[in-house]
Amino acid sequence: MNAHSLKGLELIIVILCGAMIGVWSIYAGLHLLPQSSTAATTAIQPGGPFQLTITEIMDSAWNSTLAQPKFDVESANGLESSSDILLPAHRLIQLTIISYDTPTAGSTDQEGKVSGTFGGTVYMINGTTAMGTNASQPWGTNVTAEPGSMLAHTFTIPQLGINIPVVGGDTEIAYLYLNQTGAFPWLCETPCGFGPTGMQGAMSTSGWMEGEVTVY
């Protein structure tokens, strides 16, 4: 083997070694992340998660005399209707729900069970307002369920198996990943309207406590 061949062989070996080190670094870096957490998913996704923030307030616009609960979507233009919420498929979504309400009488423990989120949990931060649970001692924790006695509302997409309980006066953060495109109804499952069963008013009005999610 002549000198030129030896130099060529040495160059190939250097390149192969460098490539192997690079692959190992990526592999090791990913496995140092907590794979069961959303932090790992966010870290390896370019651009980070898609942000959707929903604010829940009592609004008197339903009619002139009766305030009703309402989910609004925060945007660059302020609060917008939640009647048609747009969400991307095949991308991590961070959904934040901020409540300025109080617990709804008649809510059940079943309605308070989390489903359809990463890890089957939501991160709850108490004390959005002075009405929040133990607002004088702020805290946050991952939960798999909330008791019915604490619920104000839910954000539920039945066809996608998603249920996010909303505690009155608190903030919930959930991570979602949607593989299915299409239009899916969303609704609140707690009886937060009016009438004998609490299912009238906002409960049956699009853009208040029900609407549609379009996954594109």
N, CA, C and O of each residue as an XYZ file, in Angstrom:
864
protein
N       0.854     -1.193      0.000
C       0.000      0.000      0.000
C       0.888      1.241      0.000
O       1.777      1.371      0.841
N       0.645      2.162     -0.953
C       1.486      3.337     -1.041
C       1.068      4.415     -0.043
O       0.072      4.268      0.666
N       1.844      5.500      0.001
C       1.611      6.569      0.992
C       0.259      7.239      0.779
O      -0.426      7.569      1.747
N      -0.135      7.445     -0.488
C      -1.433      8.088     -0.758
C      -2.588      7.226     -0.241
O      -3.561      7.747      0.305
N      -2.477      5.908     -0.414
C      -3.544      5.010      0.055
C      -3.646      5.038      1.565
O      -4.743      5.035      2.124
N      -2.464      5.067      2.243
C      -2.475      5.109      3.709
C      -3.131      6.385      4.216
O      -3.921      6.347      5.160
N      -2.808      7.511      3.594
C      -3.414      8.782      4.002
C      -4.918      8.753      3.792
O      -5.683      9.255      4.615
N      -5.341      8.148      2.657
C      -6.775      8.055      2.392
C      -7.476      7.201      3.428
O      -8.561      7.540      3.900
N      -6.834      6.070      3.782
C      -7.413      5.184      4.790
C      -7.508      5.884      6.137
O      -8.513      5.764      6.837
N      -6.454      6.618      6.498
C      -6.469      7.348      7.768
C      -7.603      8.370      7.797
O      -8.256      8.541      8.826
N      -7.842      9.049      6.675
C      -8.909     10.050      6.606
C     -10.271      9.403      6.789
O     -11.132      9.946      7.481
N     -10.470      8.236      6.165
C     -11.748      7.527      6.302
C     -11.978      7.113      7.748
O     -13.086      7.235      8.269
N     -10.908      6.616      8.401
C     -11.037      6.200      9.803
C     -11.401      7.378     10.693
O     -12.241      7.244     11.582
N     -10.772      8.543     10.462
C     -11.067      9.746     11.251
C     -12.527     10.159     11.074
O     -13.211     10.491     12.042
N     -12.996     10.136      9.818
C     -14.384     10.527      9.546
C     -15.352      9.573     10.231
O     -16.323     10.007     10.851
N     -15.083      8.236     10.116
C     -15.964      7.251     10.746
C     -15.982      7.402     12.258
O     -17.042      7.294     12.874
N     -14.838      7.648     12.860
C     -14.777      7.842     14.315
C     -15.560      9.072     14.743
O     -16.268      9.049     15.749
N     -15.429     10.153     13.967
C     -16.166     11.375     14.289
C     -17.662     11.161     14.199
O     -18.417     11.649     15.039
N     -18.095     10.425     13.170
C     -19.529     10.162     13.007
C     -20.062      9.326     14.158
O     -21.152      9.585     14.667
N     -19.272      8.295     14.580
C     -19.704      7.438     15.684
C     -19.820      8.226     16.985
O     -20.748      8.019     17.767
N     -18.866      9.131     17.208
C     -18.926      9.969     18.419
C     -20.150     10.863     18.390
O     -20.814     11.046     19.410
N     -20.458     11.430     17.207
C     -21.637     12.298     17.097
C     -22.912     11.549     17.371
O     -23.779     12.041     18.094
N     -23.049     10.330     16.790
C     -24.251      9.516     17.016
C     -24.383      9.154     18.482
O     -25.471      9.237     19.051
N     -23.268      8.750     19.101
C     -23.315      8.393     20.520
C     -23.708      9.584     21.392
O     -24.447      9.421     22.362
N     -23.221     10.780     21.055
C     -23.554     11.977     21.837
C     -25.047     12.258     21.786
O     -25.663     12.574     22.803
N     -25.631     12.140     20.580
C     -27.080     12.378     20.457
C     -27.853     11.343     21.252
O     -28.786     11.678     21.982
N     -27.449     10.047     21.105
C     -28.136      8.963     21.809
C     -28.084      9.160     23.313
O     -29.095      9.061     24.009
N     -26.868      9.443     23.805
C     -26.696      9.620     25.248
C     -27.462     10.833     25.736
O     -28.057     10.799     26.813
N     -27.455     11.914     24.950
C     -28.164     13.129     25.358
C     -29.648     12.905     25.499
O     -30.264     13.375     26.454
N     -30.235     12.179     24.540
C     -31.670     11.903     24.612
C     -32.003     11.024     25.794
O     -33.027     11.226     26.447
N     -31.152     10.044     26.084
C     -31.456      9.126     27.176
C     -31.183      9.738     28.544
O     -31.601      9.176     29.557
N     -30.498     10.866     28.598
C     -30.365     11.577     29.871
C     -31.632     12.327     30.215
O     -31.842     12.684     31.374
N     -32.500     12.578     29.209
C     -33.749     13.276     29.456
C     -34.762     12.323     30.061
O     -34.718     11.128     29.771
N     -35.691     12.820     30.908
C     -36.743     11.965     31.456
C     -37.764     11.655     30.370
O     -38.629     12.482     30.084
N     -37.676     10.469     29.757
C     -38.482     10.151     28.590
C     -39.979     10.126     28.869
O     -40.783     10.275     27.949
N     -40.357      9.939     30.125
C     -41.782      9.888     30.446
C     -42.384     11.263     30.656
O     -43.590     11.384     30.872
N     -41.562     12.306     30.596
C     -42.055     13.647     30.879
C     -42.215     14.449     29.606
O     -41.620     14.134     28.576
N     -43.033     15.498     29.689
C     -43.213     16.374     28.539
C     -41.958     17.186     28.273
O     -41.768     17.667     27.156
N     -41.093     17.351     29.272
C     -39.861     18.104     29.070
C     -39.005     17.455     27.992
O     -38.378     18.148     27.191
N     -38.978     16.129     27.971
C     -38.190     15.431     26.962
C     -38.768     15.675     25.580
O     -38.031     15.936     24.630
N     -40.067     15.591     25.470
C     -40.711     15.795     24.181
C     -40.479     17.212     23.685
O     -40.199     17.421     22.505
N     -40.595     18.182     24.576
C     -40.388     19.572     24.196
C     -38.946     19.803     23.751
O     -38.696     20.545     22.801
N     -38.007     19.170     24.434
C     -36.596     19.418     24.168
C     -36.191     18.981     22.765
O     -35.338     19.619     22.147
N     -36.780     17.912     22.254
C     -36.358     17.396     20.961
C     -37.270     17.865     19.831
O     -37.110     17.436     18.688
N     -38.220     18.737     20.139
C     -39.137     19.227     19.109
C     -38.768     20.645     18.697
O     -38.807     21.550     19.530
N     -38.411     20.863     17.436
C     -38.054     22.214     16.994
C     -39.205     23.199     17.223
O     -40.356     22.914     16.892
N     -38.877     24.358     17.795
C     -39.890     25.390     17.985
C     -40.697     25.266     19.256
O     -41.438     26.187     19.598
N     -40.577     24.143     19.978
C     -41.327     23.970     21.209
C     -42.791     23.715     20.957
O     -43.209     23.616     19.803
N     -43.594     23.605     22.020
C     -44.999     23.249     21.861
C     -45.848     24.394     21.306
O     -45.518     25.568     21.474
N     -46.938     24.032     20.647
C     -47.953     24.990     20.220
C     -48.690     25.457     21.473
O     -49.091     24.640     22.302
N     -48.868     26.771     21.609
C     -49.458     27.332     22.822
C     -50.937     27.670     22.598
O     -51.284     28.397     21.668
N     -51.792     27.134     23.458
C     -53.206     27.505     23.479
C     -53.570     27.875     24.914
O     -53.446     27.052     25.821
N     -54.018     29.115     25.116
C     -54.437     29.566     26.447
C     -55.906     29.934     26.410
O     -56.345     30.725     25.575
N     -56.660     29.346     27.330
C     -58.097     29.600     27.440
C     -58.359     30.255     28.790
O     -57.893     29.775     29.823
N     -59.099     31.340     28.775
C     -59.486     32.030     30.008
C     -60.972     31.828     30.246
O     -61.793     32.037     29.353
N     -61.302     31.424     31.451
C     -62.715     31.179     31.810
C     -63.183     32.267     32.768
O     -62.618     32.440     33.848
N     -64.223     33.000     32.364
C     -64.754     34.100     33.165
C     -66.276     34.012     33.229
O     -66.903     33.251     32.493
N     -66.846     34.796     34.112
C     -68.293     34.982     34.141
C     -68.615     36.193     33.283
O     -68.079     37.278     33.511
N     -69.489     36.017     32.297
C     -69.780     37.059     31.313
C     -71.284     37.335     31.304
O     -72.096     36.410     31.260
N     -71.640     38.609     31.346
C     -73.048     38.990     31.354
C     -73.610     39.186     29.950
O     -74.769     39.574     29.798
N     -72.803     38.923     28.921
C     -73.254     39.164     27.553
C     -74.243     38.111     27.061
O     -74.853     38.290     26.006
N     -74.411     37.021     27.800
C     -75.373     35.995     27.356
C     -76.766     36.602     27.271
O     -77.486     36.380     26.298
N     -77.141     37.359     28.275
C     -78.282     38.274     28.177
C     -78.020     39.428     29.138
O     -76.972     39.460     29.783
N     -78.921     40.346     29.243
C     -78.635     41.578     29.993
C     -78.718     41.405     31.503
O     -78.305     42.297     32.243
N     -79.241     40.283     31.976
C     -79.459     40.158     33.409
C     -78.771     38.951     34.044
O     -78.638     38.891     35.266
N     -78.340     38.003     33.244
C     -77.845     36.757     33.802
C     -76.421     36.483     33.344
O     -76.192     36.224     32.163
N     -75.455     36.535     34.266
C     -74.061     36.212     33.932
C     -73.913     34.709     33.785
O     -74.510     33.934     34.532
N     -73.107     34.307     32.806
C     -72.861     32.894     32.536
C     -71.363     32.657     32.347
O     -70.643     33.565     31.930
N     -70.889     31.450     32.648
C     -69.467     31.148     32.451
C     -69.137     31.042     30.968
O     -69.967     30.626     30.161
N     -67.903     31.428     30.622
C     -67.525     31.484     29.214
C     -66.040     31.178     29.065
O     -65.208     31.740     29.777
N     -65.714     30.282     28.132
C     -64.334     30.025     27.755
C     -63.974     30.930     26.581
O     -64.655     30.914     25.556
N     -62.916     31.715     26.722
C     -62.392     32.545     25.634
C     -60.956     32.140     25.338
O     -60.222     31.717     26.231
N     -60.561     32.275     24.074
C     -59.203     31.941     23.658
C     -58.359     33.209     23.637
O     -58.740     34.200     23.014
N     -57.219     33.184     24.312
C     -56.318     34.330     24.297
C     -55.546     34.357     22.976
O     -55.039     33.333     22.519
N     -55.466     35.544     22.374
C     -54.742     35.705     21.119
C     -54.004     37.032     21.133
O     -54.095     37.791     22.098
N     -53.277     37.310     20.065
C     -52.562     38.583     19.952
C     -53.539     39.747     19.887
O     -53.171     40.888     20.167
N     -54.787     39.461     19.517
C     -55.809     40.504     19.423
C     -56.692     40.575     20.665
O     -57.713     41.264     20.658
N     -56.315     39.877     21.723
C     -57.132     39.848     22.923
C     -57.912     38.552     23.013
O     -57.520     37.542     22.428
N     -59.017     38.578     23.746
C     -59.834     37.376     23.911
C     -60.723     37.179     22.685
O     -61.375     38.113     22.219
N     -60.737     35.941     22.169
C     -61.552     35.612     21.014
C     -62.464     34.430     21.336
O     -62.265     33.731     22.330
N     -63.455     34.219     20.492
C     -64.444     33.173     20.717
C     -63.806     31.789     20.716
O     -62.850     31.521     19.988
N     -64.356     30.929     21.543
C     -63.910     29.534     21.593
C     -64.834     28.627     20.784
O     -64.767     27.405     20.913
N     -65.695     29.211     19.953
C     -66.641     28.401     19.182
C     -65.936     27.493     18.186
O     -66.436     26.408     17.890
N     -64.784     27.911     17.659
C     -64.003     27.076     16.748
C     -62.530     27.250     17.076
O     -61.918     28.252     16.705
N     -61.968     26.279     17.769
C     -60.575     26.327     18.202
C     -59.730     25.527     17.213
O     -60.054     24.380     16.904
N     -58.654     26.125     16.721
C     -57.783     25.462     15.756
C     -56.548     24.913     16.459
O     -55.874     25.630     17.199
N     -56.254     23.626     16.219
C     -55.091     22.984     16.825
C     -54.360     22.155     15.777
O     -54.998     21.543     14.921
N     -53.032     22.127     15.832
C     -52.271     21.336     14.856
C     -52.204     19.866     15.253
O     -52.136     19.533     16.436
N     -52.223     19.003     14.261
C     -51.965     17.582     14.494
C     -50.460     17.342     14.491
O     -49.695     18.130     13.935
N     -50.045     16.242     15.118
C     -48.654     15.790     15.085
C     -47.688     16.841     15.631
O     -46.574     16.997     15.132
N     -48.129     17.549     16.650
C     -47.267     18.523     17.314
C     -47.663     18.610     18.780
O     -48.846     18.559     19.115
N     -46.675     18.741     19.647
C     -46.956     18.900     21.066
C     -47.728     20.193     21.302
O     -47.365     21.242     20.770
N     -48.790     20.118     22.099
C     -49.636     21.277     22.409
C     -49.598     21.525     23.912
O     -49.828     20.609     24.701
N     -49.311     22.746     24.303
C     -49.426     23.132     25.704
C     -50.721     23.911     25.866
O     -50.859     25.021     25.352
N     -51.665     23.323     26.583
C     -52.967     23.948     26.824
C     -53.003     24.478     28.251
O     -52.860     23.719     29.210
N     -53.194     25.786     28.382
C     -53.317     26.427     29.692
C     -54.737     26.943     29.854
O     -55.241     27.662     28.990
N     -55.384     26.581     30.953
C     -56.742     27.050     31.239
C     -56.708     27.843     32.544
O     -56.322     27.320     33.590
N     -57.112     29.096     32.470
C     -57.095     29.991     33.630
C     -58.546     30.252     34.048
O     -59.345     30.756     33.259
N     -58.870     29.909     35.277
C     -60.247     30.046     35.761
C     -60.388     31.218     36.727
O     -59.559     31.422     37.614
N     -61.461     31.981     36.531
C     -61.812     33.055     37.453
C     -63.186     32.800     38.059
O     -63.909     33.740     38.391
N     -63.539     31.544     38.198
C     -64.871     31.157     38.665
C     -64.771     30.472     40.020
O     -63.682     30.332     40.577
N     -65.905     30.050     40.539
C     -65.976     29.286     41.780
C     -66.467     27.881     41.462
O     -66.990     27.656     40.370
N     -66.315     26.918     42.388
C     -66.787     25.556     42.119
C     -68.276     25.517     41.759
O     -69.072     26.326     42.234
N     -68.620     24.561     40.913
C     -69.994     24.387     40.445
C     -70.677     23.285     41.241
O     -70.207     22.148     41.264
N     -71.779     23.620     41.888
C     -72.536     22.627     42.654
C     -73.020     21.520     41.718
O     -73.451     21.788     40.597
N     -72.945     20.282     42.186
C     -73.424     19.162     41.383
C     -72.355     18.517     40.526
O     -72.638     17.533     39.842
N     -71.122     19.043     40.539
C     -70.036     18.405     39.804
C     -69.658     17.092     40.485
O     -69.777     16.960     41.703
N     -69.202     16.125     39.694
C     -68.923     14.796     40.231
C     -67.435     14.468     40.172
O     -66.670     15.089     39.434
N     -67.044     13.469     40.973
C     -65.648     13.018     40.952
C     -65.276     12.444     39.588
O     -64.134     12.584     39.149
N     -66.229     11.799     38.912
C     -65.963     11.245     37.590
C     -65.579     12.344     36.605
O     -64.688     12.155     35.778
N     -66.245     13.488     36.691
C     -65.928     14.618     35.822
C     -64.540     15.180     36.115
O     -63.950     15.854     35.270
N     -64.020     14.904     37.304
C     -62.717     15.428     37.699
C     -61.541     14.559     37.311
O     -60.406     14.890     37.652
N     -61.771     13.441     36.599
C     -60.679     12.552     36.216
C     -60.009     13.049     34.934
O     -60.683     13.340     33.946
N     -58.683     13.143     34.957
C     -57.907     13.588     33.792
C     -57.783     12.440     32.795
O     -57.576     11.291     33.186
N     -57.910     12.757     31.499
C     -57.656     11.756     30.465
C     -57.181     12.442     29.191
O     -57.487     13.609     28.948
N     -56.425     11.697     28.379
C     -55.999     12.183     27.069
C     -54.808     13.117     27.073
O     -54.478     13.683     26.031
N     -54.148     13.301     28.214
C     -52.978     14.179     28.299
C     -51.721     13.328     28.453
O     -51.804     12.134     28.741
N     -50.542     13.954     28.258
C     -49.292     13.245     28.492
C     -49.217     12.815     29.954
O     -49.371     13.630     30.864
N     -48.979     11.528     30.163
C     -48.870     11.007     31.518
C     -50.183     10.910     32.248
O     -50.205     10.506     33.411
N     -51.299     11.273     31.600
C     -52.594     11.247     32.262
C     -52.704     12.237     33.401
O     -53.448     12.017     34.356
N     -51.944     13.355     33.299
C     -51.950     14.352     34.373
C     -52.140     15.753     33.808
O     -51.965     15.990     32.613
N     -52.498     16.665     34.685
C     -52.403     18.094     34.408
C     -51.629     18.723     35.565
O     -51.630     18.206     36.683
N     -50.971     19.844     35.280
C     -50.258     20.576     36.324
C     -51.177     21.683     36.813
O     -51.525     22.586     36.052
N     -51.571     21.618     38.073
C     -52.504     22.574     38.641
C     -51.771     23.581     39.516
O     -50.998     23.210     40.399
N     -52.025     24.862     39.257
C     -51.458     25.947     40.051
C     -52.613     26.637     40.756
O     -53.520     27.154     40.104
N     -52.588     26.650     42.072
C     -53.710     27.268     42.784
C     -53.549     28.779     42.857
O     -52.447     29.306     42.708
N     -54.655     29.464     43.087
C     -54.577     30.888     43.366
C     -54.501     31.784     42.155
O     -53.817     32.806     42.202
N     -55.196     31.436     41.035
C     -55.320     32.385     39.930
C     -55.911     33.689     40.442
O     -55.494     34.775     40.040
N     -56.881     33.567     41.328
C     -57.506     34.723     41.962
C     -57.567     34.472     43.458
O     -57.140     33.426     43.947
N     -58.099     35.438     44.170
C     -58.252     35.272     45.619
C     -59.213     34.132     45.945
O     -59.234     33.636     47.071
N     -60.018     33.712     44.944
C     -60.962     32.614     45.166
C     -60.270     31.269     45.120
O     -60.868     30.260     45.495
N     -59.010     31.226     44.665
C     -58.318     29.956     44.497
C     -58.136     29.222     45.809
O     -58.075     29.845     46.869
N     -58.050     27.909     45.747
C     -57.890     27.098     46.938
C     -56.578     27.438     47.644
O     -55.513     27.382     47.030
N     -56.648     27.790     48.925
C     -55.447     28.151     49.693
C     -54.598     29.190     48.969
O     -53.378     29.050     48.882
N     -55.244     30.232     48.452
C     -54.543     31.210     47.624
C     -53.433     31.927     48.384
O     -52.505     32.454     47.771
N     -53.516     31.951     49.710
C     -52.479     32.621     50.486
C     -51.183     31.802     50.521
O     -50.139     32.313     50.926
N     -51.246     30.536     50.099
C     -50.079     29.673     50.059
C     -49.979     29.047     48.665
O     -50.390     27.904     48.466
N     -49.430     29.800     47.695
C     -49.394     29.301     46.315
C     -48.607     27.997     46.196
O     -47.592     27.815     46.868
N     -49.075     27.102     45.350
C     -48.372     25.861     45.084
C     -48.818     25.326     43.736
O     -49.830     25.759     43.184
N     -48.056     24.385     43.217
C     -48.413     23.734     41.969
C     -48.051     22.265     42.042
O     -47.059     21.902     42.674
N     -48.846     21.413     41.402
C     -48.595     19.986     41.465
C     -49.242     19.275     40.289
O     -50.233     19.754     39.739
N     -48.681     18.127     39.900
C     -49.308     17.286     38.892
C     -50.407     16.465     39.537
O     -50.210     15.877     40.601
N     -51.564     16.424     38.895
C     -52.693     15.663     39.434
C     -53.276     14.779     38.338
O     -53.196     15.107     37.154
N     -53.855     13.671     38.740
C     -54.562     12.775     37.822
C     -56.069     12.943     37.931
O     -56.817     12.446     37.089
N     -56.512     13.644     38.967
C     -57.946     13.855     39.176
C     -58.141     14.966     40.192
O     -57.250     15.269     40.986
N     -59.322     15.566     40.152
C     -59.726     16.553     41.152
C     -61.115     16.167     41.671
O     -61.952     15.705     40.896
N     -61.368     16.351     42.966
C     -62.694     16.008     43.494
C     -63.779     16.918     42.924
O     -63.539     18.094     42.650
N     -64.957     16.366     42.753
C     -66.077     17.139     42.211
C     -66.356     18.407     42.994
O     -66.809     19.400     42.424
N     -66.092     18.388     44.289
C     -66.381     19.555     45.132
C     -65.525     20.764     44.771
O     -65.866     21.890     45.133
N     -64.401     20.544     44.050
C     -63.508     21.639     43.677
C     -63.711     22.116     42.238
O     -63.185     23.161     41.856
N     -64.467     21.363     41.439
C     -64.572     21.655     40.009
C     -65.476     22.849     39.727
O     -66.548     22.997     40.313
N     -65.013     23.688     38.818
C     -65.879     24.718     38.243
C     -66.381     24.235     36.891
O     -67.562     24.379     36.572
N     -65.472     23.656     36.090
C     -65.807     23.236     34.726
C     -64.901     22.081     34.313
O     -64.031     21.651     35.071
N     -65.121     21.593     33.105
C     -64.155     20.723     32.433
C     -63.996     21.231     31.006
O     -64.878     21.901     30.469
N     -62.869     20.904     30.407
C     -62.680     21.087     28.963
C     -62.551     19.686     28.403
O     -61.533     19.021     28.591
N     -63.597     19.241     27.709
C     -63.719     17.838     27.324
C     -63.928     17.714     25.818
O     -64.778     18.393     25.241
N     -63.137     16.835     25.183
C     -63.314     16.499     23.771
C     -63.581     15.001     23.722
O     -62.640     14.216     23.608
N     -64.847     14.587     23.805
C     -65.152     13.161     23.965
C     -64.562     12.266     22.879
O     -64.052     11.189     23.187
N     -64.620     12.689     21.616
C     -64.149     11.846     20.522
C     -62.644     11.608     20.557
O     -62.157     10.634     19.983
N     -61.910     12.483     21.221
C     -60.459     12.330     21.330
C     -60.040     11.796     22.703
O     -58.850     11.652     22.980
N     -61.019     11.506     23.555
C     -60.726     10.954     24.871
C     -60.051     11.924     25.811
O     -59.321     11.514     26.714
N     -60.289     13.219     25.607
C     -59.625     14.248     26.413
C     -60.588     14.821     27.439
O     -61.694     15.239     27.096
N     -60.172     14.840     28.686
C     -60.932     15.508     29.737
C     -59.975     16.217     30.683
O     -59.116     15.586     31.298
N     -60.130     17.536     30.797
C     -59.278     18.342     31.663
C     -60.165     19.031     32.699
O     -60.930     19.931     32.351
N     -60.074     18.624     33.957
C     -60.868     19.278     34.994
C     -60.338     20.667     35.296
O     -59.127     20.891     35.313
N     -61.248     21.593     35.533
C     -60.878     22.987     35.802
C     -61.352     23.344     37.206
O     -62.552     23.400     37.475
N     -60.403     23.582     38.084
C     -60.709     23.937     39.469
C     -61.000     25.426     39.552
O     -60.274     26.236     38.976
N     -62.051     25.787     40.259
C     -62.457     27.182     40.368
C     -61.357     28.062     40.940
O     -60.834     27.788     42.020
N     -61.002     29.134     40.204
C     -60.021     30.086     40.679
C     -58.577     29.661     40.508
O     -57.676     30.341     40.999
N     -58.330     28.538     39.814
C     -56.969     28.038     39.659
C     -56.576     27.997     38.177
O     -57.359     28.373     37.306
N     -55.359     27.539     37.911
C     -54.841     27.418     36.547
C     -54.402     25.980     36.307
O     -53.746     25.378     37.157
N     -54.758     25.431     35.158
C     -54.364     24.085     34.768
C     -53.504     24.141     33.500
O     -53.809     24.889     32.572
N     -52.436     23.354     33.467
C     -51.583     23.245     32.283
C     -51.534     21.778     31.876
O     -51.155     20.916     32.668
N     -51.921     21.504     30.631
C     -51.927     20.132     30.126
C     -51.155     20.077     28.820
O     -51.112     21.052     28.070
N     -50.544     18.926     28.554
C     -49.842     18.701     27.299
C     -50.580     17.629     26.491
O     -50.908     16.557     26.999
N     -50.830     17.955     25.211
C     -51.587     17.070     24.329
C     -50.786     16.797     23.071
O     -49.915     17.575     22.683
N     -51.101     15.674     22.441
C     -50.532     15.366     21.123
C     -51.631     14.686     20.324
O     -52.064     13.585     20.667
N     -52.084     15.339     19.259
C     -53.238     14.868     18.505
C     -52.779     14.259     17.189
O     -52.109     14.918     16.393
N     -53.140     13.006     16.962
C     -52.766     12.312     15.732
C     -53.873     12.333     14.681
O     -53.629     12.055     13.507
N     -55.084     12.663     15.107
C     -56.247     12.566     14.227
C     -56.718     13.954     13.799
O     -56.928     14.825     14.643
N     -56.884     14.163     12.501
C     -57.390     15.444     12.007
C     -58.899     15.388     11.852
O     -59.495     14.314     11.769
N     -59.510     16.582     11.815
C     -60.959     16.657     11.661
C     -61.557     17.665     12.613
O     -60.831     18.396     13.288
N     -62.874     17.710     12.673
C     -63.603     18.626     13.554
C     -64.269     17.819     14.664
O     -64.973     16.844     14.397
N     -64.042     18.232     15.911
C     -64.512     17.482     17.060
C     -65.192     18.428     18.058
O     -64.607     19.448     18.421
N     -66.414     18.114     18.509
C     -67.072     18.965     19.503
C     -66.311     18.951     20.836
O     -65.814     17.911     21.268
N     -66.229     20.109     21.469
C     -65.747     20.176     22.843
C     -66.885     20.693     23.715
O     -67.788     21.368     23.221
N     -66.849     20.383     24.994
C     -67.900     20.833     25.896
C     -67.403     20.822     27.330
O     -66.367     20.235     27.645
N     -68.157     21.476     28.181
C     -67.967     21.394     29.626
C     -68.960     20.367     30.153
O     -70.118     20.358     29.734
N     -68.528     19.505     31.060
C     -69.411     18.455     31.565
C     -70.046     18.787     32.908
O     -70.955     18.082     33.345
N     -69.587     19.847     33.575
C     -70.217     20.188     34.854
C     -71.499     20.990     34.597
O     -71.556     21.730     33.615
N     -72.512     20.871     35.432
C     -73.791     21.576     35.215
C     -73.698     23.048     35.600
O     -74.260     23.465     36.613
N     -72.986     23.837     34.790
C     -72.646     25.207     35.167
C     -73.561     26.255     34.544
O     -73.296     27.450     34.672
N     -74.647     25.828     33.863
C     -75.597     26.777     33.293
C     -76.701     27.091     34.283
O     -76.463     27.201     35.486
N     -77.903     27.234     33.769
C     -79.035     27.460     34.673
C     -80.159     26.503     34.305
O     -79.994     25.644     33.439
N     -81.301     26.654     34.966
C     -82.393     25.716     34.771
C     -82.333     24.604     35.793
O     -81.385     24.538     36.575
N     -83.329     23.720     35.806
C     -83.426     22.674     36.838
C     -82.195     21.775     36.915
O     -81.822     21.326     37.999
N     -81.569     21.512     35.784
C     -80.402     20.618     35.769
C     -79.086     21.358     35.559
O     -78.023     20.736     35.537
N     -79.145     22.668     35.405
C     -77.936     23.441     35.160
C     -77.370     23.277     33.772
O     -76.214     23.628     33.533
N     -78.162     22.749     32.842
C     -77.662     22.457     31.498
C     -78.161     23.446     30.442
O     -77.939     23.236     29.249
N     -78.819     24.499     30.857
C     -79.271     25.519     29.916
C     -78.286     26.692     29.893
O     -77.274     26.683     30.594
N     -78.599     27.695     29.077
C     -77.747     28.882     29.013
C     -76.417     28.594     28.362
O     -76.365     28.102     27.235
N     -75.323     28.903     29.073
C     -73.977     28.744     28.518
C     -73.678     27.308     28.122
O     -72.904     27.066     27.195
N     -74.289     26.349     28.823
C     -74.021     24.943     28.553
C     -74.450     24.520     27.157
O     -73.937     23.539     26.618
N     -75.369     25.239     26.581
C     -75.875     24.866     25.254
C     -75.642     25.980     24.235
O     -76.348     26.058     23.230
N     -74.651     26.846     24.489
C     -74.362     27.965     23.595
C     -72.928     27.868     23.082
O     -71.981     27.856     23.869
N     -72.772     27.798     21.763
C     -71.444     27.679     21.161
C     -70.593     28.899     21.502
O     -71.072     30.032     21.450
N     -69.342     28.665     21.846
C     -68.442     29.753     22.222
C     -68.517     30.104     23.691
O     -67.792     30.984     24.155
N     -69.380     29.434     24.430
C     -69.473     29.642     25.869
C     -68.946     28.403     26.595
O     -67.783     28.363     26.998
N     -69.805     27.390     26.761
C     -69.356     26.150     27.384
C     -69.409     24.977     26.419
O     -69.425     23.820     26.836
N     -69.435     25.276     25.144
C     -69.302     24.245     24.118
C     -68.819     24.899     22.828
O     -68.876     26.120     22.675
N     -68.348     24.077     21.914
C     -67.859     24.585     20.644
C     -67.263     23.437     19.848
O     -67.663     22.282     19.999
N     -66.301     23.773     19.001
C     -65.690     22.772     18.136
C     -64.181     22.972     18.093
O     -63.697     24.103     18.066
N     -63.451     21.882     18.088
C     -62.008     21.907     17.882
C     -61.725     21.362     16.487
O     -62.130     20.247     16.160
N     -61.043     22.134     15.678
C     -60.628     21.682     14.354
C     -59.145     21.363     14.397
O     -58.320     22.245     14.635
N     -58.810     20.103     14.166
C     -57.426     19.662     14.155
C     -56.970     19.559     12.713
O     -57.547     18.800     11.934
N     -55.951     20.305     12.349
C     -55.528     20.381     10.953
C     -54.131     19.800     10.733
O     -53.635     19.793      9.606
